[in-house]
Amino acid sequence: MSLILTPNFNEPGKRYFRAFSPGDDFYEALIETHRDLSDTQSALLNAKLVLLLANHIGDIGVLREAMKIAREGV
């Protein structure tokens, strides 16, 4: 499996009329998840989310590729 870099958001059973709408839905949910948290709590939430999603992906090669890309330009 290789890292998917094109927009790949969807919600089963939901119809979207614009290609960017599922990504907007994700972003809105992510921002809402952080609402009313302190910076420390927000950082902890991000760390937990990264570990949960990494476990879900499971492919170490894909995760290494994602970490390399994410680190570029930081």
C-alpha positions, 0 to 999 in steps of 0.5 A: 500500500502506498500513501494516498495524497489526493483527497480521499474523504467520504462518508458512506451513504452521504451524497456530496455535490462538490468534491471538496465537501467531504474534506470540509466536513472533516475539517469542521469536525476536527475543529469542533473536537478541539473547541474549548480545549487548552493548548495542552489539551489540544496537543494531547488530543492531536497525539492521541488522534495520530496514534489511533489513526496510525494503528488503524492504518497499520502499514509501517511503510505508509506511516514512515512515508507520511511522517517524512512528507509531514516533516518536510518544510517544518 
